[in-house]
Amino acid sequence: MAFRLDRLATLGVFWPVARSLSSDDHPRIPILMYHSVQDGSSNPQPYYETNVSPRTFARQMKQLRDEGYLAVGIEDGLKLLHKGDASQRVVIITFDDGYRDFYEVAFPILLDFGFNATVFLITGVTADRPERFKNRECLTWNEVRVLHSRGINFGSHTATHPELKFLSAKKVEDEIGRSKKTIEDQIGAPVRSFSYPYAFPEVNQTFVRQLKDTLQKCGYDNGVTTILGTASGFSDRFFLPRLPINNWDDPRFFRAKLEGGYDWLHEVQYLYKHVQRMRRARVMDASQLRNSLKQNKICN
């Protein structure tokens, strides 16, 4: 296994600390973030890998079962968190993008271990015949309906998978509202959950407040993000943190993530986003200054 600083810090420092600080009074639930279940790699950097092989996925589901985890939906998980109920080890399993390999590979494995999951669909690439997104086939509506009838939950991952922070408020509402209605029309059941595409801009508080208002307006009850960590009763139900899971998660690292040992990395993630936002602001300010000077020169 290649060297990973985040793994070394997690296993050597932060996992032991997290275990010592864990409390039944303040339970936490790991929300696992998967994308595609297939062989091969999507990215040479472990942190950005979105593939998990069928063999690794089956091993992880077996580990969850063997360690006594119960897989629940997001709404049930939130109820347990707010009750402060730590009597059962609980996990929430989610899949972004709605790839067809969920139907062909992941779902049979989940059935073998008695687990359910929530799949977040991009409705613009979910059709009567398999469409492609990032060079992978996506679920068809018939497959979605079959999965829904077998207990799989579905949520929205927008209509076209844009970076919402760059859109107008009207377009954000269209992406969020239209995708929700499309899924509801196809499965004949309400859609309560939303998954934010791309890195979540948590440092932009104005956008976050507007997005939350829009989600509530469109009838959502909860949502998940790429914020790193396990969910607690203090988490915002519309912007729940998750744990990215992929081929690089060996059994010990996987267990550490489940038990809160990876939560420390959110602080690094937040700092990185803050620095990037400040850099973009400085670039914009410099650009505006140059344009202003240029305009004054023309006018004079």
C-alpha positions as CSV (number, residue, x, y, z in Angstrom):
1,M,0.0,0.0,0.0
2,A,1.3,3.4,-1.0
3,F,2.2,5.9,1.8
4,R,-0.6,8.2,2.8
5,L,-0.1,11.0,5.4
6,D,-3.8,11.1,6.2
7,R,-3.9,7.4,6.9
8,L,-0.8,7.6,9.1
9,A,-2.2,10.5,11.1
10,T,-5.6,8.9,11.4
11,L,-4.4,5.5,12.6
12,G,-1.5,6.7,14.7
13,V,-3.1,9.8,16.4
14,F,-6.7,10.7,15.7
15,W,-8.4,7.4,15.8
16,P,-7.2,6.6,19.3
17,V,-8.2,10.0,20.4
18,A,-11.7,9.7,18.8
19,R,-12.2,6.3,20.5
20,S,-11.3,7.7,23.9
21,L,-13.6,10.7,23.5
22,S,-16.6,8.8,22.1
23,S,-19.7,9.0,24.3
24,D,-23.1,7.2,24.3
25,D,-24.6,10.6,25.2
26,H,-23.5,12.1,21.9
27,P,-23.7,9.3,19.2
28,R,-22.3,9.8,15.8
29,I,-23.3,8.1,12.5
30,P,-20.9,7.4,9.6
31,I,-22.5,8.3,6.3
32,L,-20.5,6.5,3.6
33,M,-20.0,8.2,0.2
34,Y,-19.6,5.8,-2.7
35,H,-19.8,6.5,-6.4
36,S,-18.9,3.7,-8.8
37,V,-18.5,0.0,-8.0
38,Q,-16.1,-1.3,-10.7
39,D,-12.6,-2.4,-11.2
40,G,-9.9,0.1,-12.2
41,S,-9.1,3.6,-11.0
42,S,-10.7,6.9,-11.6
43,N,-7.9,9.0,-10.2
44,P,-4.2,8.4,-9.3
45,Q,-4.7,10.4,-6.1
46,P,-6.3,8.3,-3.3
47,Y,-8.1,11.3,-1.9
48,Y,-10.0,11.8,-5.2
49,E,-10.6,8.2,-6.1
50,T,-14.3,7.4,-6.7
51,N,-14.1,3.8,-7.7
52,V,-14.3,0.8,-5.4
53,S,-13.9,-2.7,-6.8
54,P,-16.7,-5.2,-6.4
55,R,-14.3,-7.4,-4.3
56,T,-13.4,-4.4,-2.0
57,F,-17.1,-3.3,-1.7
58,A,-18.1,-6.9,-0.7
59,R,-15.4,-7.0,1.9
60,Q,-16.5,-3.7,3.4
61,M,-20.1,-4.7,3.6
62,K,-19.0,-8.0,5.3
63,Q,-16.9,-6.0,7.7
64,L,-20.0,-3.8,8.5
65,R,-22.1,-6.9,9.1
66,D,-19.5,-8.6,11.2
67,E,-19.0,-5.6,13.4
68,G,-22.7,-5.3,14.1
69,Y,-23.7,-2.3,12.0
70,L,-27.3,-1.7,10.9
71,A,-27.7,0.2,7.6
72,V,-30.5,2.8,7.8
73,G,-31.9,5.5,5.6
74,I,-31.0,9.2,6.2
75,E,-34.3,10.1,7.9
76,D,-34.1,7.2,10.3
77,G,-30.5,8.0,11.0
78,L,-31.4,11.6,11.9
79,K,-34.1,10.4,14.2
80,L,-31.6,8.2,16.1
81,L,-29.2,11.1,16.3
82,H,-31.7,13.5,17.8
83,K,-32.9,10.9,20.3
84,G,-29.3,10.4,21.3
85,D,-29.8,6.6,20.8
86,A,-26.5,4.8,20.8
87,S,-27.9,1.3,21.5
88,Q,-27.2,0.2,17.9
89,R,-24.2,0.6,15.6
90,V,-25.7,2.4,12.7
91,V,-24.3,3.3,9.2
92,I,-25.9,5.2,6.3
93,I,-24.7,4.0,2.8
94,T,-25.0,6.5,-0.1
95,F,-24.1,6.5,-3.8
96,D,-23.7,9.7,-5.9
97,D,-24.4,10.0,-9.6
98,G,-26.6,7.0,-10.1
99,Y,-24.2,4.7,-12.1
100,R,-25.6,1.5,-13.6
101,D,-23.1,-0.6,-11.8
102,F,-25.1,0.0,-8.6
103,Y,-27.9,-2.1,-10.2
104,E,-25.6,-4.7,-11.7
105,V,-23.0,-5.0,-8.9
106,A,-23.6,-3.1,-5.7
107,F,-27.2,-3.9,-5.1
108,P,-26.8,-7.8,-5.2
109,I,-23.9,-7.4,-2.7
110,L,-26.1,-5.2,-0.5
111,L,-28.8,-7.8,-0.6
112,D,-26.4,-10.5,0.4
113,F,-25.7,-8.6,3.6
114,G,-29.1,-7.3,4.3
115,F,-28.3,-3.6,3.8
116,N,-30.1,-0.8,2.0
117,A,-28.7,2.4,0.5
118,T,-29.6,5.8,-0.8
119,V,-28.8,6.6,-4.4
120,F,-28.6,10.2,-5.6
121,L,-29.6,10.6,-9.2
122,I,-28.6,13.1,-11.9
123,T,-31.9,13.3,-13.6
124,G,-30.5,14.7,-16.9
125,V,-28.6,11.5,-17.5
126,T,-31.2,9.1,-16.1
127,A,-33.4,8.0,-19.1
128,D,-35.3,5.1,-20.6
129,R,-32.0,3.8,-22.1
130,P,-28.6,4.0,-20.5
131,E,-27.0,7.4,-20.8
132,R,-23.3,8.1,-19.9
133,F,-21.8,10.4,-17.4
134,K,-18.0,10.6,-16.9
135,N,-17.8,7.8,-19.4
136,R,-19.9,5.4,-17.3
137,E,-23.4,4.1,-17.9
138,C,-26.1,5.5,-15.7
139,L,-29.2,3.8,-14.3
140,T,-32.4,3.7,-16.5
141,W,-35.7,4.7,-15.1
142,N,-37.0,1.1,-15.2
143,E,-34.0,0.0,-13.1
144,V,-34.6,2.9,-10.7
145,R,-38.2,1.7,-10.2
146,V,-37.1,-1.9,-9.7
147,L,-34.6,-0.8,-7.1
148,H,-37.2,1.4,-5.4
149,S,-39.6,-1.5,-5.1
150,R,-36.8,-3.5,-3.4
151,G,-36.2,-0.9,-0.7
152,I,-33.5,1.4,-2.2
153,N,-34.0,5.1,-1.4
154,F,-33.5,7.8,-4.0
155,G,-32.6,11.4,-3.7
156,S,-31.6,14.2,-6.0
157,H,-28.1,15.1,-7.2
158,T,-29.4,18.0,-9.4
159,A,-30.6,17.8,-13.0
160,T,-27.3,18.4,-14.8
161,H,-24.6,18.2,-12.1
162,P,-23.4,21.8,-12.2
163,E,-21.4,23.7,-9.6
164,L,-24.4,25.4,-8.0
165,K,-22.3,28.2,-6.4
166,F,-21.7,29.6,-9.8
167,L,-25.4,29.7,-10.8
168,S,-28.0,32.4,-10.2
169,A,-30.6,31.8,-7.5
170,K,-33.2,31.0,-10.1
171,K,-31.1,28.4,-11.8
172,V,-30.2,26.8,-8.5
173,E,-33.9,26.4,-7.7
174,D,-34.5,25.0,-11.1
175,E,-31.8,22.4,-10.8
176,I,-32.9,21.4,-7.3
177,G,-36.7,21.5,-7.8
178,R,-36.8,20.0,-11.3
179,S,-34.7,17.0,-10.4
180,K,-36.9,16.3,-7.3
181,K,-40.1,16.4,-9.3
182,T,-38.7,14.2,-12.1
183,I,-37.7,11.5,-9.6
184,E,-41.0,11.7,-7.8
185,D,-42.9,11.3,-11.1
186,Q,-40.9,8.3,-12.0
187,I,-41.1,6.3,-8.7
188,G,-44.4,7.6,-7.4
189,A,-43.0,8.5,-4.0
190,P,-41.7,11.7,-2.3
191,V,-38.0,12.6,-2.5
192,R,-36.7,14.0,0.7
193,S,-32.9,14.0,0.3
194,F,-30.4,16.0,-1.7
195,S,-26.7,15.5,-2.4
196,Y,-24.6,18.5,-3.2
197,P,-22.4,18.0,-6.3
198,Y,-18.7,18.9,-6.2
199,A,-16.8,20.3,-3.1
200,F,-19.3,21.9,-0.7
201,P,-18.6,25.7,-0.4
202,E,-19.1,25.7,3.4
203,V,-16.9,28.9,3.8
204,N,-19.4,30.9,1.7
205,Q,-22.0,31.4,4.4
206,T,-24.2,33.6,2.2
207,F,-24.5,30.9,-0.4
208,V,-25.1,28.2,2.2
209,R,-28.0,30.1,3.8
210,Q,-29.6,30.7,0.4
211,L,-29.1,27.1,-0.6
212,K,-30.8,25.9,2.6
213,D,-33.7,28.2,2.0
214,T,-34.1,26.8,-1.5
215,L,-33.9,23.2,-0.3
216,Q,-36.7,23.9,2.2
217,K,-38.7,25.8,-0.3
218,C,-38.5,22.8,-2.8
219,G,-39.7,20.4,-0.1
220,Y,-36.5,18.6,1.0
221,D,-36.0,17.4,4.5
222,N,-32.2,16.7,4.5
223,G,-29.1,16.7,2.5
224,V,-25.5,15.3,2.3
225,T,-22.3,17.0,1.2
226,T,-18.6,16.3,0.7
227,I,-17.8,17.8,4.2
228,L,-15.6,15.2,5.9
229,G,-16.7,13.6,9.1
230,T,-19.3,11.5,10.9
231,A,-22.7,13.0,11.5
232,S,-23.9,14.0,15.0
233,G,-26.9,15.6,16.6
234,F,-25.2,19.0,16.1
235,S,-24.9,18.5,12.3
236,D,-27.1,20.6,10.0
237,R,-29.6,18.1,8.6
238,F,-29.4,19.8,5.2
239,F,-25.6,19.6,5.0
240,L,-24.6,16.4,6.6
241,P,-20.9,15.3,6.5
242,R,-19.8,12.1,4.8
243,L,-16.9,9.7,4.6
244,P,-15.5,9.1,1.1
245,I,-14.9,5.4,0.6
246,N,-12.9,3.8,-2.1
247,N,-10.3,1.1,-3.0
248,W,-7.7,2.6,-0.8
249,D,-9.6,1.8,2.4
250,D,-8.1,-1.3,3.9
251,P,-10.0,-2.9,6.8
252,R,-8.2,-1.1,9.6
253,F,-8.5,2.3,7.9
254,F,-12.1,1.6,7.1
255,R,-12.8,0.9,10.7
256,A,-11.0,4.1,11.8
257,K,-13.2,6.1,9.5
258,L,-16.4,4.5,10.9
259,E,-15.3,5.3,14.4
260,G,-14.6,9.0,13.8
261,G,-10.8,8.7,13.4
262,Y,-11.0,10.5,10.0
263,D,-13.1,13.5,11.3
264,W,-10.0,15.5,12.0
265,L,-9.4,16.1,8.3
266,H,-12.4,18.4,8.1
267,E,-10.3,21.1,9.8
268,V,-7.7,20.8,7.1
269,Q,-10.4,20.7,4.4
270,Y,-12.1,23.8,5.8
271,L,-8.8,25.7,6.0
272,Y,-7.9,24.8,2.4
273,K,-11.3,26.1,1.2
274,H,-10.9,29.3,3.2
275,V,-7.5,29.9,1.7
276,Q,-8.7,29.2,-1.8
277,R,-11.7,31.6,-1.3
278,M,-9.3,34.4,-0.1
279,R,-7.0,33.8,-3.1
280,R,-9.9,34.0,-5.5
281,A,-11.1,37.2,-3.8
282,R,-7.7,38.8,-4.2
283,V,-7.5,37.9,-7.9
284,M,-11.0,39.4,-8.4
285,D,-10.0,42.5,-6.5
286,A,-6.8,42.9,-8.6
287,S,-8.8,42.3,-11.8
288,Q,-11.4,44.9,-10.8
289,L,-8.6,47.4,-10.0
290,R,-6.9,46.9,-13.4
291,N,-10.2,47.4,-15.2
292,S,-10.9,50.5,-13.2
293,L,-7.5,52.0,-14.0
294,K,-7.9,51.1,-17.6
295,Q,-11.3,52.7,-17.7
296,N,-10.0,55.9,-16.0
297,K,-7.1,56.1,-18.6
298,I,-9.6,55.8,-21.4
299,C,-11.8,58.5,-19.9
300,N,-9.0,60.9,-19.3
